Amino acid sequence: MNENTKTIFFTALATATVALAYFSIPKKIDPASKGSRMGQALFGTFDTRQATGIEIVEIDEENLEAKSIEVAQTNKGWFIRRPQKADYPANADNQVKDVSTLLLDLRILDTATEGAGEHANFGVLDPSKSNPGDRGVGKSIALKNSSGSNLAQLIIGNEVSGLSGAHYVRKPDENSVFITEVRNADDISTKFVDWVKKDFLDLDKWNIKRVTLDNYEVNLAKGQLNRKDNPYVFDYDNSEWKLSGSGLSDKEELNKDKLDELKDAFDDLKIIDVERKPEILVNNLKQGNEFFSNLKDQKNQAVVQSLQQKGFYTVAVKNPQGQQVPKVVSNKGEILVGMKDGIEYVLRFGDTYRGLEDDENSTGSSRYIYAFARVNTSLLDAPELEPVPAPLVEPSTSAPVNKKEGTPNNGAEGDTGEKGKEGESPQITPPGPPPNFIPGSPPPTTVPPAPPEAVKDNSSNVLIDGNQSKESNDLTKKKAESDAEIARINASNASKQKEFNDKVAKAQKRVNELNENLADWYYVISNDVYEKIRLERADFVKSKEDVSVEMPNEVSASHILISYKGADRADAQISRTKDQAKSEAERIRGLILNQNQDFAEMAKQHSDGPSKTKGGDLGKFKFEVMAKAFSEAAFALDVGSVSEVVETGFGFHIIKRTE
């Protein structure tokens, strides 16, 4: 190649390189230019009601793997579909709604680039075409119709700096990258736990009435339960614990902190994963029967194997009918949680778990739990029925008594009254009504016959011609009063019994609803929570010498609550993240301490708690009433002092002790 040819070649190559670079660099589009799409809808009009499926794909940067989740609508609702797993209800509050409407009415705020060369910089590379470890991979979300076709699909990239809620986005089949506000972007998740109702027991710790710890072990060789101690039964009322039957010496007392942690742990039983139970177990539990039969049949051996793989076994016990039947037990014993409304949760804990979702459990190892609900009427206050008195009885008229023989006189005199005529059998008077016989009242439409005219015998003060004496009238009046009182008591008892029966029926209805889900699944929960629930005697009993320094019985305090999306009882309008909530709480505390801002005014302006209208004033409260972290901080403060930022399940608190 001569010099002229080389010059022409390199000049052409440089020109091509410059052109490629020019067309690949981000181009800021002038809003007034002819091709500007600012303000336009990102997608054409589509009916979100046609969306019967959601598919999300992302790269898990921590574990360097691609992850996806599919949520589909069925005739029973929305369900999560996972490979090698049974479908599970996508029942997290508003999750399906928030995600399924996320692509609706997205408006373009600006165009970031029209070239493909900057996709990684904006974080909008397609995760379905990328490899773990690739830089700049976004999240893909697709809404699908019943035929599986995409109604809309979008790759969501980095958040735009300085523009809250705005993200770089791209359609998978286009190079253009746009800026748009993406509502509920944090809900785009492939984690199973983000799509389910985590509180699977739906148990309110404030309604707990009784807790039973039955720490038995299973003797597999003999197929029976071994108990070192009888079950421990704790009654909980007005923030106080009592051990049934005591069982404590004069030098011992209950460790209230441990038992309070136990109560709180029931509220922290959150789903990490689930696995489907065999149908024979599901059907029995849904019918309210924890016992079953025919497990020795060859076809049911899979049930036994399924249980044993998860740390559950079958032993023969007597059912309520006195029959020896198999029952599911755990080698870790069981815990019964009785509620004020008559519902009793049965919790049996199995072996540790390693599964697809275990990496989502930040607290470490996990454990299976076999749970169901049943009605326990002893948890309800029995109706206090009044005793019903015996009815008064009017004396009945009987035949005259023969004074000589003490036998009824049949109309004959002397010996003939008893023996009758010689050679004849004595005549027997037919028996009259029983002594307590009360003639029935005439029908309401029947007019009772007028009584015969009474003729008074002044000598004996007795009404003759079949009428009653004065004493008999008094007895009749008393009998009427007695009958009225009996009727009142019966009506009152019937009302009380009906009220009790209605409570039992309501509890049974709720149990049926709970078991519709609980019966289907082995749940997986955090082992840390399990450790707070399965207590031995040494955990909940302490010597009285170990009693800590006395605290006041109650304090008064005000607080400012800064909540965040996903916190317990957070208002649906709250969109800030947990980190944002913590930063906001720190900022407000700084204003109070460093700039002398009035605590009550700051509460009215910024608090997310219902007490904001009162300047955050909570009034007086006992230690047990509030979340433990809150009370620990409040009770440790001096009067007039302001706490550090305190975290509870409701959000972040700034507390001021006022009394």
Buried (B, 14 or more C-beta within 10 A) or exposed (E): EEEEEEEEEEEEEEEEEEEEEEEBEBBEBEEEEEEBBBEEEBBEEBEBEEBBBBBBBBBBEEEEEBBBBBBBBEEEEBBBBBEEBBBBBBBBEEBBEBBBBBBBEBEBBBBBBBBBBBBBBBBBBBBBEBEBEEEBBBBBBBBBBEEEEEBBBBBBBBBBEEEEEBBBBBBBEEBBBBBBBBBBBEBBBBBBBBBBBBBBBBBEBEEBBBBBBBBBBBEEEEEEBEEEEEBBBBBBEEEEBEBEEEEEEEEBBBBBEBBBBBBBBBBBBBBBBBBBBBEBBBEBBBEBEBBBBEBEEEEBEEBBEBBBEBBBBBBEBEBEEEEEBBBBBBBBBBBBBBBBBBBBBBBBBBBBBEBEBBBBBEEEEBBBBBBBBBBBEEBBEEBEBEEEEEEBBBEEEEEEEBEEEEEBBBEBEEEBBBEBEEEEEEEEEEEEEEEEEBEEEEEEEEEEEEEEEEEEEEEEEBBEEEBBEEEBEEBEEEBEEBEEBBEEBEEEBEEBEEEBEEBBEBBBEBBBEBBEBBBBBBBBBBBBBBEBBBBEBEBBBBEEEEEEEEEEEEBBBBBBBBBBBBBEEBEEEBBBEBEBBBBBBBEBBEBBEEEEBEBBEBBBEBBBBEBBEBBBBBEEBBBBEBBBEBBBBBBEBEEEEBBEBBBBEBBBBBBBBBE
